[in-house]
Amino acid sequence: MLVLSRKKGESIVIGDDIELTVLSVEGDTIKLGIKAPKQIEIFRKEILASVQENNESAAIDPKQFLALLQAHAKKE
């Protein structure tokens, strides 16, 4: 992991088209501004992790799905 120190108003650039700017620092909270192309998705890590967990828990095992289909077909 690269660790950089930046002050309010200072930026870092990632690649050719992503710029992170420190907008404010208040206690232990930092506000960042992000300039990036619209096609680049930007997510807060904790929300992305939560969505991934929900997706994994909602996914059904193919064997379970086949068993459910077979049970449904027997009912009809």
All heavy atoms as a GROMACS GRO file, in nm:
protein
  587
    1MET      N    1   0.084  -0.117   0.000
    1MET     CA    2   0.000   0.000   0.000
    1MET      C    3   0.089   0.124   0.000
    1MET      O    4   0.182   0.135   0.078
    1MET     CB    5  -0.090   0.000   0.124
    1MET     CG    6  -0.169   0.128   0.139
    1MET     SD    7  -0.264   0.146   0.291
    1MET     CE    8  -0.367   0.005   0.286
    2LEU      N    9   0.055   0.216  -0.088
    2LEU     CA   10   0.124   0.344  -0.093
    2LEU      C   11   0.057   0.438   0.006
    2LEU      O   12  -0.064   0.450   0.008
    2LEU     CB   13   0.115   0.402  -0.235
    2LEU     CG   14   0.170   0.543  -0.255
    2LEU    CD1   15   0.320   0.546  -0.228
    2LEU    CD2   16   0.136   0.592  -0.394
    3VAL      N   17   0.135   0.503   0.089
    3VAL     CA   18   0.081   0.597   0.187
    3VAL      C   19   0.135   0.736   0.154
    3VAL      O   20   0.256   0.755   0.145
    3VAL     CB   21   0.120   0.558   0.332
    3VAL    CG1   22   0.067   0.660   0.431
    3VAL    CG2   23   0.070   0.418   0.364
    4LEU      N   24   0.043   0.830   0.133
    4LEU     CA   25   0.081   0.967   0.101
    4LEU      C   26   0.019   1.063   0.202
    4LEU      O   27  -0.091   1.040   0.249
    4LEU     CB   28   0.030   1.005  -0.039
    4LEU     CG   29   0.081   0.922  -0.156
    4LEU    CD1   30   0.006   0.959  -0.283
    4LEU    CD2   31   0.229   0.943  -0.174
    5SER      N   32   0.089   1.170   0.232
    5SER     CA   33   0.034   1.276   0.317
    5SER      C   34  -0.009   1.390   0.227
    5SER      O   35   0.066   1.432   0.139
    5SER     CB   36   0.138   1.326   0.416
    5SER     OG   37   0.174   1.222   0.504
    6ARG      N   38  -0.128   1.441   0.248
    6ARG     CA   39  -0.181   1.553   0.171
    6ARG      C   40  -0.248   1.650   0.267
    6ARG      O   41  -0.306   1.609   0.367
    6ARG     CB   42  -0.286   1.508   0.068
    6ARG     CG   43  -0.236   1.410  -0.036
    6ARG     CD   44  -0.156   1.472  -0.151
    6ARG     NE   45  -0.022   1.506  -0.107
    6ARG     CZ   46   0.056   1.596  -0.164
    6ARG    NH1   47   0.015   1.663  -0.267
    6ARG    NH2   48   0.175   1.621  -0.120
    7LYS      N   49  -0.244   1.776   0.236
    7LYS     CA   50  -0.312   1.879   0.314
    7LYS      C   51  -0.437   1.922   0.239
    7LYS      O   52  -0.455   1.890   0.120
    7LYS     CB   53  -0.220   1.999   0.335
    7LYS     CG   54  -0.098   1.968   0.419
    7LYS     CD   55  -0.010   2.090   0.431
    7LYS     CE   56   0.116   2.053   0.510
    7LYS     NZ   57   0.209   2.166   0.516
    8LYS      N   58  -0.524   1.995   0.308
    8LYS     CA   59  -0.646   2.046   0.246
    8LYS      C   60  -0.611   2.119   0.115
    8LYS      O   61  -0.518   2.199   0.111
    8LYS     CB   62  -0.718   2.141   0.342
    8LYS     CG   63  -0.845   2.198   0.287
    8LYS     CD   64  -0.911   2.289   0.388
    8LYS     CE   65  -1.030   2.360   0.328
    8LYS     NZ   66  -1.091   2.455   0.419
    9GLY      N   67  -0.683   2.084   0.010
    9GLY     CA   68  -0.661   2.147  -0.121
    9GLY      C   69  -0.560   2.076  -0.208
    9GLY      O   70  -0.550   2.104  -0.327
   10GLU      N   71  -0.483   1.984  -0.150
   10GLU     CA   72  -0.384   1.910  -0.228
   10GLU      C   73  -0.446   1.785  -0.288
   10GLU      O   74  -0.545   1.732  -0.238
   10GLU     CB   75  -0.264   1.873  -0.141
   10GLU     CG   76  -0.186   1.995  -0.094
   10GLU     CD   77  -0.064   1.959  -0.010
   10GLU    OE1   78  -0.062   1.852   0.053
   10GLU    OE2   79   0.029   2.040  -0.009
   11SER      N   80  -0.386   1.739  -0.398
   11SER     CA   81  -0.442   1.627  -0.473
   11SER      C   82  -0.338   1.521  -0.502
   11SER      O   83  -0.218   1.545  -0.490
   11SER     CB   84  -0.499   1.676  -0.607
   11SER     OG   85  -0.599   1.772  -0.589
   12ILE      N   86  -0.389   1.405  -0.543
   12ILE     CA   87  -0.305   1.302  -0.604
   12ILE      C   88  -0.375   1.260  -0.733
   12ILE      O   89  -0.496   1.275  -0.747
   12ILE     CB   90  -0.282   1.179  -0.512
   12ILE    CG1   91  -0.413   1.107  -0.483
   12ILE    CG2   92  -0.213   1.218  -0.384
   12ILE    CD1   93  -0.392   0.970  -0.421
   13VAL      N   94  -0.297   1.211  -0.826
   13VAL     CA   95  -0.351   1.167  -0.954
   13VAL      C   96  -0.321   1.019  -0.971
   13VAL      O   97  -0.209   0.973  -0.945
   13VAL     CB   98  -0.289   1.248  -1.070
   13VAL    CG1   99  -0.338   1.197  -1.205
   13VAL    CG2  100  -0.322   1.396  -1.054
   14ILE      N  101  -0.422   0.943  -1.014
   14ILE     CA  102  -0.407   0.799  -1.040
   14ILE      C  103  -0.426   0.778  -1.189
   14ILE      O  104  -0.532   0.812  -1.244
   14ILE     CB  105  -0.509   0.717  -0.959
   14ILE    CG1  106  -0.492   0.743  -0.809
   14ILE    CG2  107  -0.497   0.568  -0.992
   14ILE    CD1  108  -0.600   0.684  -0.722
   15GLY      N  109  -0.324   0.725  -1.253
   15GLY     CA  110  -0.332   0.707  -1.398
   15GLY      C  111  -0.340   0.843  -1.465
   15GLY      O  112  -0.287   0.942  -1.416
   16ASP      N  113  -0.409   0.846  -1.580
   16ASP     CA  114  -0.420   0.970  -1.654
   16ASP      C  115  -0.548   1.046  -1.625
   16ASP      O  116  -0.560   1.163  -1.661
   16ASP     CB  117  -0.418   0.941  -1.806
   16ASP     CG  118  -0.282   0.889  -1.852
   16ASP    OD1  119  -0.181   0.928  -1.790
   16ASP    OD2  120  -0.279   0.812  -1.949
   17ASP      N  121  -0.645   0.980  -1.559
   17ASP     CA  122  -0.777   1.042  -1.554
   17ASP      C  123  -0.850   1.037  -1.420
   17ASP      O  124  -0.970   1.062  -1.415
   17ASP     CB  125  -0.864   0.984  -1.664
   17ASP     CG  126  -0.868   0.832  -1.661
   17ASP    OD1  127  -0.810   0.772  -1.570
   17ASP    OD2  128  -0.931   0.773  -1.751
   18ILE      N  129  -0.782   1.004  -1.312
   18ILE     CA  130  -0.846   1.004  -1.180
   18ILE      C  131  -0.768   1.097  -1.089
   18ILE      O  132  -0.647   1.084  -1.073
   18ILE     CB  133  -0.851   0.862  -1.120
   18ILE    CG1  134  -0.930   0.768  -1.211
   18ILE    CG2  135  -0.912   0.866  -0.979
   18ILE    CD1  136  -0.927   0.623  -1.168
   19GLU      N  137  -0.840   1.191  -1.027
   19GLU     CA  138  -0.777   1.286  -0.935
   19GLU      C  139  -0.853   1.286  -0.803
   19GLU      O  140  -0.974   1.299  -0.800
   19GLU     CB  141  -0.779   1.428  -0.994
   19GLU     CG  142  -0.713   1.530  -0.906
   19GLU     CD  143  -0.713   1.670  -0.968
   19GLU    OE1  144  -0.744   1.683  -1.087
   19GLU    OE2  145  -0.683   1.764  -0.894
   20LEU      N  146  -0.780   1.268  -0.694
   20LEU     CA  147  -0.835   1.273  -0.559
   20LEU      C  148  -0.786   1.401  -0.492
   20LEU      O  149  -0.666   1.427  -0.489
   20LEU     CB  150  -0.790   1.154  -0.475
   20LEU     CG  151  -0.825   1.015  -0.526
   20LEU    CD1  152  -0.758   0.909  -0.441
   20LEU    CD2  153  -0.974   0.996  -0.525
   21THR      N  154  -0.879   1.479  -0.439
   21THR     CA  155  -0.844   1.605  -0.374
   21THR      C  156  -0.897   1.605  -0.231
   21THR      O  157  -1.012   1.568  -0.207
   21THR     CB  158  -0.906   1.725  -0.450
   21THR    OG1  159  -0.861   1.721  -0.585
   21THR    CG2  160  -0.865   1.857  -0.387
   22VAL      N  161  -0.814   1.645  -0.136
   22VAL     CA  162  -0.856   1.658   0.003
   22VAL      C  163  -0.936   1.789   0.012
   22VAL      O  164  -0.881   1.898  -0.011
   22VAL     CB  165  -0.737   1.660   0.101
   22VAL    CG1  166  -0.785   1.682   0.244
   22VAL    CG2  167  -0.657   1.532   0.090
   23LEU      N  168  -1.065   1.778   0.042
   23LEU     CA  169  -1.150   1.897   0.050
   23LEU      C  170  -1.152   1.956   0.190
   23LEU      O  171  -1.153   2.079   0.205
   23LEU     CB  172  -1.293   1.861   0.007
   23LEU     CG  173  -1.308   1.808  -0.135
   23LEU    CD1  174  -1.453   1.772  -0.163
   23LEU    CD2  175  -1.256   1.908  -0.236
   24SER      N  176  -1.155   1.870   0.292
   24SER     CA  177  -1.152   1.920   0.429
   24SER      C  178  -1.108   1.810   0.524
   24SER      O  179  -1.118   1.692   0.493
   24SER     CB  180  -1.290   1.973   0.471
   24SER     OG  181  -1.382   1.868   0.483
   25VAL      N  182  -1.057   1.853   0.638
   25VAL     CA  183  -1.018   1.763   0.745
   25VAL      C  184  -1.079   1.818   0.873
   25VAL      O  185  -1.052   1.931   0.912
   25VAL     CB  186  -0.864   1.754   0.761
   25VAL    CG1  187  -0.827   1.659   0.873
   25VAL    CG2  188  -0.799   1.712   0.629
   26GLU      N  189  -1.168   1.737   0.936
   26GLU     CA  190  -1.233   1.778   1.060
   26GLU      C  191  -1.222   1.664   1.159
   26GLU      O  192  -1.291   1.563   1.146
   26GLU     CB  193  -1.380   1.812   1.033
   26GLU     CG  194  -1.398   1.928   0.937
   26GLU     CD  195  -1.542   1.950   0.896
   26GLU    OE1  196  -1.632   1.887   0.956
   26GLU    OE2  197  -1.564   2.028   0.802
   27GLY      N  198  -1.134   1.677   1.255
   27GLY     CA  199  -1.112   1.568   1.352
   27GLY      C  200  -1.058   1.447   1.279
   27GLY      O  201  -0.956   1.454   1.211
   28ASP      N  202  -1.129   1.334   1.293
   28ASP     CA  203  -1.083   1.212   1.226
   28ASP      C  204  -1.159   1.186   1.096
   28ASP      O  205  -1.156   1.076   1.042
   28ASP     CB  206  -1.093   1.092   1.320
   28ASP     CG  207  -1.235   1.062   1.365
   28ASP    OD1  208  -1.324   1.144   1.336
   28ASP    OD2  209  -1.256   0.958   1.429
   29THR      N  210  -1.227   1.289   1.043
   29THR     CA  211  -1.302   1.276   0.918
   29THR      C  212  -1.235   1.357   0.809
   29THR      O  213  -1.204   1.475   0.827
   29THR     CB  214  -1.448   1.325   0.936
   29THR    OG1  215  -1.510   1.247   1.037
   29THR    CG2  216  -1.526   1.310   0.806
   30ILE      N  217  -1.214   1.293   0.696
   30ILE     CA  218  -1.155   1.358   0.579
   30ILE      C  219  -1.257   1.354   0.467
   30ILE      O  220  -1.315   1.250   0.440
   30ILE     CB  221  -1.027   1.285   0.535
   30ILE    CG1  222  -0.924   1.287   0.646
   30ILE    CG2  223  -0.970   1.346   0.407
   30ILE    CD1  224  -0.806   1.196   0.622
   31LYS      N  225  -1.280   1.466   0.402
   31LYS     CA  226  -1.367   1.470   0.286
   31LYS      C  227  -1.280   1.473   0.162
   31LYS      O  228  -1.190   1.557   0.150
   31LYS     CB  229  -1.460   1.590   0.289
   31LYS     CG  230  -1.565   1.581   0.396
   31LYS     CD  231  -1.663   1.695   0.387
   31LYS     CE  232  -1.765   1.684   0.501
   31LYS     NZ  233  -1.859   1.797   0.501
   32LEU      N  234  -1.306   1.378   0.071
   32LEU     CA  235  -1.230   1.368  -0.052
   32LEU      C  236  -1.319   1.402  -0.170
   32LEU      O  237  -1.435   1.362  -0.176
   32LEU     CB  238  -1.178   1.224  -0.074
   32LEU     CG  239  -1.077   1.172   0.027
   32LEU    CD1  240  -1.048   1.025   0.000
   32LEU    CD2  241  -0.949   1.254   0.022
   33GLY      N  242  -1.263   1.472  -0.267
   33GLY     CA  243  -1.330   1.495  -0.394
   33GLY      C  244  -1.264   1.404  -0.496
   33GLY      O  245  -1.142   1.387  -0.496
   34ILE      N  246  -1.345   1.343  -0.582
   34ILE     CA  247  -1.292   1.249  -0.680
   34ILE      C  248  -1.336   1.294  -0.819
   34ILE      O  249  -1.455   1.307  -0.846
   34ILE     CB  250  -1.344   1.106  -0.654
   34ILE    CG1  251  -1.307   1.062  -0.513
   34ILE    CG2  252  -1.288   1.010  -0.759
   34ILE    CD1  253  -1.376   0.935  -0.468
   35LYS      N  254  -1.238   1.318  -0.906
   35LYS     CA  255  -1.267   1.346  -1.047
   35LYS      C  256  -1.226   1.222  -1.124
   35LYS      O  257  -1.110   1.180  -1.119
   35LYS     CB  258  -1.186   1.465  -1.098
   35LYS     CG  259  -1.231   1.598  -1.046
   35LYS     CD  260  -1.151   1.709  -1.111
   35LYS     CE  261  -1.181   1.843  -1.050
   35LYS     NZ  262  -1.096   1.950  -1.107
   36ALA      N  263  -1.324   1.163  -1.195
   36ALA     CA  264  -1.296   1.042  -1.272
   36ALA      C  265  -1.396   1.036  -1.387
   36ALA      O  266  -1.505   1.094  -1.378
   36ALA     CB  267  -1.308   0.918  -1.185
   37PRO      N  268  -1.362   0.964  -1.494
   37PRO     CA  269  -1.458   0.947  -1.602
   37PRO      C  270  -1.585   0.880  -1.552
   37PRO      O  271  -1.582   0.800  -1.458
   37PRO     CB  272  -1.384   0.855  -1.701
   37PRO     CG  273  -1.240   0.873  -1.669
   37PRO     CD  274  -1.234   0.900  -1.521
   38LYS      N  275  -1.698   0.912  -1.615
   38LYS     CA  276  -1.827   0.859  -1.571
   38LYS      C  277  -1.834   0.708  -1.577
   38LYS      O  278  -1.906   0.646  -1.501
   38LYS     CB  279  -1.940   0.921  -1.654
   38LYS     CG  280  -1.962   1.066  -1.624
   38LYS     CD  281  -2.078   1.122  -1.700
   38LYS     CE  282  -2.095   1.269  -1.665
   38LYS     NZ  283  -2.214   1.326  -1.723
   39GLN      N  284  -1.759   0.645  -1.667
   39GLN     CA  285  -1.766   0.500  -1.681
   39GLN      C  286  -1.692   0.426  -1.568
   39GLN      O  287  -1.707   0.306  -1.553
   39GLN     CB  288  -1.716   0.452  -1.818
   39GLN     CG  289  -1.568   0.474  -1.843
   39GLN     CD  290  -1.535   0.608  -1.907
   39GLN    OE1  291  -1.614   0.700  -1.905
   39GLN    NE2  292  -1.417   0.618  -1.966
   40ILE      N  293  -1.618   0.498  -1.486
   40ILE     CA  294  -1.549   0.436  -1.373
   40ILE      C  295  -1.643   0.438  -1.253
   40ILE      O  296  -1.687   0.544  -1.210
   40ILE     CB  297  -1.417   0.506  -1.341
   40ILE    CG1  298  -1.320   0.488  -1.457
   40ILE    CG2  299  -1.356   0.455  -1.211
   40ILE    CD1  300  -1.186   0.553  -1.438
   41GLU      N  301  -1.674   0.320  -1.201
   41GLU     CA  302  -1.761   0.311  -1.084
   41GLU      C  303  -1.681   0.337  -0.958
   41GLU      O  304  -1.570   0.286  -0.943
   41GLU     CB  305  -1.826   0.173  -1.079
   41GLU     CG  306  -1.918   0.146  -1.196
   41GLU     CD  307  -1.979   0.008  -1.191
   41GLU    OE1  308  -1.914  -0.085  -1.139
   41GLU    OE2  309  -2.092  -0.007  -1.238
   42ILE      N  310  -1.740   0.415  -0.868
   42ILE     CA  311  -1.675   0.448  -0.742
   42ILE      C  312  -1.771   0.411  -0.630
   42ILE      O  313  -1.886   0.456  -0.629
   42ILE     CB  314  -1.638   0.597  -0.735
   42ILE    CG1  315  -1.544   0.633  -0.850
   42ILE    CG2  316  -1.577   0.632  -0.599
   42ILE    CD1  317  -1.519   0.781  -0.867
   43PHE      N  318  -1.726   0.327  -0.538
   43PHE     CA  319  -1.810   0.280  -0.428
   43PHE      C  320  -1.737   0.299  -0.296
   43PHE      O  321  -1.615   0.289  -0.289
   43PHE     CB  322  -1.842   0.130  -0.442
   43PHE     CG  323  -1.913   0.094  -0.568
   43PHE    CD1  324  -1.845   0.038  -0.674
   43PHE    CD2  325  -2.049   0.116  -0.580
   43PHE    CE1  326  -1.910   0.004  -0.791
   43PHE    CE2  327  -2.116   0.082  -0.696
   43PHE     CZ  328  -2.046   0.027  -0.802
   44ARG      N  329  -1.814   0.322  -0.189
   44ARG     CA  330  -1.757   0.314  -0.055
   44ARG      C  331  -1.734   0.167  -0.027
   44ARG      O  332  -1.820   0.083  -0.052
   44ARG     CB  333  -1.852   0.375   0.048
   44ARG     CG  334  -1.861   0.524   0.036
   44ARG     CD  335  -1.950   0.592   0.136
   44ARG     NE  336  -1.999   0.510   0.244
   44ARG     CZ  337  -2.114   0.532   0.307
   44ARG    NH1  338  -2.190   0.634   0.272
   44ARG    NH2  339  -2.152   0.455   0.407
   45LYS      N  340  -1.618   0.134   0.026
   45LYS     CA  341  -1.579  -0.006   0.044
   45LYS      C  342  -1.678  -0.083   0.131
   45LYS      O  343  -1.713  -0.197   0.100
   45LYS     CB  344  -1.438  -0.014   0.103
   45LYS     CG  345  -1.385  -0.155   0.112
   45LYS     CD  346  -1.242  -0.157   0.159
   45LYS     CE  347  -1.190  -0.298   0.166
   45LYS     NZ  348  -1.051  -0.303   0.207
   46GLU      N  349  -1.726  -0.023   0.242
   46GLU     CA  350  -1.814  -0.096   0.332
   46GLU      C  351  -1.949  -0.125   0.266
   46GLU      O  352  -2.011  -0.229   0.292
   46GLU     CB  353  -1.832  -0.023   0.465
   46GLU     CG  354  -1.905   0.110   0.457
   46GLU     CD  355  -1.819   0.230   0.420
   46GLU    OE1  356  -1.702   0.213   0.383
   46GLU    OE2  357  -1.872   0.342   0.429
   47ILE      N  358  -1.996  -0.038   0.178
   47ILE     CA  359  -2.122  -0.063   0.109
   47ILE      C  360  -2.104  -0.172   0.003
   47ILE      O  361  -2.187  -0.260  -0.012
   47ILE     CB  362  -2.178   0.067   0.048
   47ILE    CG1  363  -2.221   0.159   0.162
   47ILE    CG2  364  -2.293   0.038  -0.048
   47ILE    CD1  365  -2.274   0.292   0.119
   48LEU      N  366  -1.993  -0.167  -0.070
   48LEU     CA  367  -1.965  -0.270  -0.169
   48LEU      C  368  -1.955  -0.407  -0.103
   48LEU      O  369  -2.011  -0.505  -0.152
   48LEU     CB  370  -1.835  -0.238  -0.244
   48LEU     CG  371  -1.794  -0.334  -0.353
   48LEU    CD1  372  -1.901  -0.343  -0.461
   48LEU    CD2  373  -1.662  -0.294  -0.413
   49ALA      N  374  -1.889  -0.415   0.012
   49ALA     CA  375  -1.876  -0.542   0.084
   49ALA      C  376  -2.014  -0.592   0.128
   49ALA      O  377  -2.043  -0.712   0.117
   49ALA     CB  378  -1.784  -0.527   0.205
   50SER      N  379  -2.100  -0.503   0.174
   50SER     CA  380  -2.234  -0.540   0.217
   50SER      C  381  -2.317  -0.593   0.100
   50SER      O  382  -2.386  -0.695   0.112
   50SER     CB  383  -2.304  -0.420   0.280
   50SER     OG  384  -2.437  -0.451   0.311
   51VAL      N  385  -2.309  -0.528  -0.014
   51VAL     CA  386  -2.382  -0.573  -0.133
   51VAL      C  387  -2.331  -0.710  -0.177
   51VAL      O  388  -2.410  -0.799  -0.210
   51VAL     CB  389  -2.369  -0.469  -0.247
   51VAL    CG1  390  -2.418  -0.525  -0.380
   51VAL    CG2  391  -2.444  -0.342  -0.212
   52GLN      N  392  -2.200  -0.728  -0.176
   52GLN     CA  393  -2.144  -0.858  -0.215
   52GLN      C  394  -2.189  -0.968  -0.121
   52GLN      O  395  -2.224  -1.078  -0.164
   52GLN     CB  396  -1.991  -0.850  -0.220
   52GLN     CG  397  -1.941  -0.768  -0.336
   52GLN     CD  398  -1.791  -0.743  -0.333
   52GLN    OE1  399  -1.728  -0.746  -0.228
   52GLN    NE2  400  -1.734  -0.716  -0.449
   53GLU      N  401  -2.191  -0.940   0.011
   53GLU     CA  402  -2.238  -1.040   0.108
   53GLU      C  403  -2.384  -1.075   0.083
   53GLU      O  404  -2.422  -1.193   0.086
   53GLU     CB  405  -2.223  -0.986   0.251
   53GLU     CG  406  -2.082  -0.990   0.304
   53GLU     CD  407  -2.074  -0.934   0.446
   53GLU    OE1  408  -2.175  -0.936   0.519
   53GLU    OE2  409  -1.964  -0.887   0.482
   54ASN      N  410  -2.466  -0.973   0.059
   54ASN     CA  411  -2.608  -0.998   0.031
   54ASN      C  412  -2.627  -1.080  -0.096
   54ASN      O  413  -2.712  -1.169  -0.100
   54ASN     CB  414  -2.686  -0.866   0.021
   54ASN     CG  415  -2.702  -0.798   0.154
   54ASN    OD1  416  -2.696  -0.861   0.259
   54ASN    ND2  417  -2.723  -0.668   0.151
   55ASN      N  418  -2.550  -1.050  -0.197
   55ASN     CA  419  -2.559  -1.126  -0.322
   55ASN      C  420  -2.519  -1.272  -0.301
   55ASN      O  421  -2.583  -1.363  -0.353
   55ASN     CB  422  -2.473  -1.064  -0.432
   55ASN     CG  423  -2.531  -0.935  -0.485
   55ASN    OD1  424  -2.648  -0.904  -0.462
   55ASN    ND2  425  -2.450  -0.858  -0.554
   56GLU      N  426  -2.414  -1.293  -0.224
   56GLU     CA  427  -2.368  -1.430  -0.198
   56GLU      C  428  -2.471  -1.508  -0.117
   56GLU      O  429  -2.496  -1.625  -0.144
   56GLU     CB  430  -2.232  -1.428  -0.127
   56GLU     CG  431  -2.119  -1.385  -0.217
   56GLU     CD  432  -1.988  -1.367  -0.142
   56GLU    OE1  433  -1.980  -1.403  -0.022
   56GLU    OE2  434  -1.893  -1.316  -0.205
   57SER      N  435  -2.532  -1.442  -0.019
   57SER     CA  436  -2.630  -1.513   0.063
   57SER      C  437  -2.759  -1.540  -0.014
   57SER      O  438  -2.831  -1.635   0.017
   57SER     CB  439  -2.659  -1.437   0.192
   57SER     OG  440  -2.723  -1.315   0.164
   58ALA      N  441  -2.788  -1.458  -0.114
   58ALA     CA  442  -2.909  -1.477  -0.194
   58ALA      C  443  -2.889  -1.580  -0.305
   58ALA      O  444  -2.986  -1.635  -0.356
   58ALA     CB  445  -2.953  -1.344  -0.256
   59ALA      N  446  -2.766  -1.606  -0.340
   59ALA     CA  447  -2.737  -1.701  -0.447
   59ALA      C  448  -2.772  -1.842  -0.400
   59ALA      O  449  -2.755  -1.878  -0.284
   59ALA     CB  450  -2.590  -1.695  -0.487
   60ILE      N  451  -2.822  -1.922  -0.493
   60ILE     CA  452  -2.860  -2.059  -0.459
   60ILE      C  453  -2.763  -2.155  -0.528
   60ILE      O  454  -2.721  -2.133  -0.641
   60ILE     CB  455  -3.006  -2.086  -0.500
   60ILE    CG1  456  -3.052  -2.222  -0.449
   60ILE    CG2  457  -3.026  -2.074  -0.649
   60ILE    CD1  458  -3.202  -2.242  -0.459
   61ASP      N  459  -2.731  -2.259  -0.458
   61ASP     CA  460  -2.645  -2.364  -0.510
   61ASP      C  461  -2.717  -2.433  -0.626
   61ASP      O  462  -2.836  -2.463  -0.616
   61ASP     CB  463  -2.614  -2.463  -0.397
   61ASP     CG  464  -2.528  -2.579  -0.442
   61ASP    OD1  465  -2.456  -2.565  -0.542
   61ASP    OD2  466  -2.531  -2.684  -0.373
   62PRO      N  467  -2.649  -2.457  -0.738
   62PRO     CA  468  -2.715  -2.522  -0.853
   62PRO      C  469  -2.782  -2.654  -0.818
   62PRO      O  470  -2.889  -2.686  -0.870
   62PRO     CB  471  -2.600  -2.544  -0.953
   62PRO     CG  472  -2.499  -2.442  -0.918
   62PRO     CD  473  -2.511  -2.422  -0.769
   63LYS      N  474  -2.724  -2.732  -0.728
   63LYS     CA  475  -2.785  -2.859  -0.688
   63LYS      C  476  -2.916  -2.834  -0.613
   63LYS      O  477  -3.015  -2.904  -0.633
   63LYS     CB  478  -2.688  -2.942  -0.602
   63LYS     CG  479  -2.571  -2.995  -0.681
   63LYS     CD  480  -2.477  -3.074  -0.591
   63LYS     CE  481  -2.355  -3.119  -0.670
   63LYS     NZ  482  -2.260  -3.191  -0.585
   64GLN      N  483  -2.916  -2.731  -0.527
   64GLN     CA  484  -3.039  -2.696  -0.456
   64GLN      C  485  -3.145  -2.647  -0.554
   64GLN      O  486  -3.263  -2.680  -0.542
   64GLN     CB  487  -3.012  -2.586  -0.352
   64GLN     CG  488  -2.931  -2.631  -0.233
   64GLN     CD  489  -2.900  -2.513  -0.141
   64GLN    OE1  490  -2.883  -2.401  -0.188
   64GLN    NE2  491  -2.893  -2.540  -0.012
   65PHE      N  492  -3.103  -2.568  -0.654
   65PHE     CA  493  -3.196  -2.518  -0.754
   65PHE      C  494  -3.260  -2.632  -0.832
   65PHE      O  495  -3.381  -2.634  -0.854
   65PHE     CB  496  -3.125  -2.420  -0.847
   65PHE     CG  497  -3.214  -2.358  -0.950
   65PHE    CD1  498  -3.315  -2.269  -0.911
   65PHE    CD2  499  -3.200  -2.387  -1.084
   65PHE    CE1  500  -3.398  -2.211  -1.006
   65PHE    CE2  501  -3.283  -2.330  -1.178
   65PHE     CZ  502  -3.382  -2.241  -1.139
   66LEU      N  503  -3.179  -2.729  -0.873
   66LEU     CA  504  -3.230  -2.844  -0.947
   66LEU      C  505  -3.328  -2.922  -0.861
   66LEU      O  506  -3.435  -2.963  -0.909
   66LEU     CB  507  -3.114  -2.935  -0.990
   66LEU     CG  508  -3.152  -3.057  -1.073
   66LEU    CD1  509  -3.226  -3.017  -1.200
   66LEU    CD2  510  -3.027  -3.137  -1.108
   67ALA      N  511  -3.297  -2.940  -0.734
   67ALA     CA  512  -3.388  -3.012  -0.643
   67ALA      C  513  -3.520  -2.938  -0.630
   67ALA      O  514  -3.628  -2.999  -0.629
   67ALA     CB  515  -3.322  -3.031  -0.507
   68LEU      N  516  -3.516  -2.806  -0.620
   68LEU     CA  517  -3.638  -2.726  -0.611
   68LEU      C  518  -3.721  -2.740  -0.740
   68LEU      O  519  -3.844  -2.752  -0.734
   68LEU     CB  520  -3.606  -2.578  -0.586
   68LEU     CG  521  -3.556  -2.542  -0.447
   68LEU    CD1  522  -3.510  -2.398  -0.443
   68LEU    CD2  523  -3.667  -2.563  -0.344
   69LEU      N  524  -3.655  -2.737  -0.854
   69LEU     CA  525  -3.725  -2.754  -0.982
   69LEU      C  526  -3.791  -2.891  -0.989
   69LEU      O  527  -3.907  -2.902  -1.033
   69LEU     CB  528  -3.628  -2.735  -1.100
   69LEU     CG  529  -3.589  -2.592  -1.133
   69LEU    CD1  530  -3.487  -2.593  -1.248
   69LEU    CD2  531  -3.708  -2.509  -1.172
   70GLN      N  532  -3.718  -2.992  -0.948
   70GLN     CA  533  -3.774  -3.128  -0.953
   70GLN      C  534  -3.892  -3.140  -0.857
   70GLN      O  535  -3.995  -3.200  -0.893
   70GLN     CB  536  -3.665  -3.230  -0.917
   70GLN     CG  537  -3.561  -3.244  -1.027
   70GLN     CD  538  -3.442  -3.328  -0.983
   70GLN    OE1  539  -3.414  -3.346  -0.864
   70GLN    NE2  540  -3.369  -3.382  -1.081
   71ALA      N  541  -3.884  -3.083  -0.739
   71ALA     CA  542  -3.993  -3.087  -0.643
   71ALA      C  543  -4.115  -3.014  -0.699
   71ALA      O  544  -4.228  -3.059  -0.686
   71ALA     CB  545  -3.951  -3.027  -0.510
   72HIS      N  546  -4.092  -2.901  -0.763
   72HIS     CA  547  -4.201  -2.823  -0.822
   72HIS      C  548  -4.267  -2.900  -0.937
   72HIS      O  549  -4.389  -2.900  -0.950
   72HIS     CB  550  -4.149  -2.689  -0.871
   72HIS     CG  551  -4.255  -2.600  -0.928
   72HIS    ND1  552  -4.352  -2.542  -0.850
   72HIS    CD2  553  -4.281  -2.561  -1.056
   72HIS    CE1  554  -4.432  -2.472  -0.927
   72HIS    NE2  555  -4.390  -2.481  -1.052
   73ALA      N  556  -4.184  -2.966  -1.017
   73ALA     CA  557  -4.238  -3.044  -1.130
   73ALA      C  558  -4.322  -3.160  -1.080
   73ALA      O  559  -4.424  -3.194  -1.141
   73ALA     CB  560  -4.122  -3.094  -1.217
   74LYS      N  561  -4.285  -3.222  -0.969
   74LYS     CA  562  -4.362  -3.335  -0.914
   74LYS      C  563  -4.496  -3.287  -0.862
   74LYS      O  564  -4.594  -3.362  -0.868
   74LYS     CB  565  -4.282  -3.402  -0.801
   74LYS     CG  566  -4.166  -3.482  -0.850
   74LYS     CD  567  -4.091  -3.545  -0.734
   74LYS     CE  568  -3.969  -3.619  -0.783
   74LYS     NZ  569  -3.893  -3.678  -0.672
   75LYS      N  570  -4.505  -3.164  -0.813
   75LYS     CA  571  -4.630  -3.110  -0.761
   75LYS      C  572  -4.733  -3.090  -0.874
   75LYS      O  573  -4.851  -3.099  -0.852
   75LYS     CB  574  -4.608  -2.977  -0.689
   75LYS     CG  575  -4.539  -2.990  -0.556
   75LYS     CD  576  -4.522  -2.855  -0.491
   75LYS     CE  577  -4.445  -2.866  -0.360
   75LYS     NZ  578  -4.426  -2.735  -0.299
   76GLU      N  579  -4.683  -3.061  -0.993
   76GLU     CA  580  -4.774  -3.034  -1.105
   76GLU      C  581  -4.807  -3.160  -1.171
   76GLU      O  582  -4.861  -3.237  -1.202
   76GLU     CB  583  -4.707  -2.940  -1.206
   76GLU     CG  584  -4.685  -2.804  -1.148
   76GLU     CD  585  -4.619  -2.708  -1.246
   76GLU    OE1  586  -4.584  -2.745  -1.358
   76GLU    OE2  587  -4.601  -2.593  -1.209
   0.00000   0.00000   0.00000
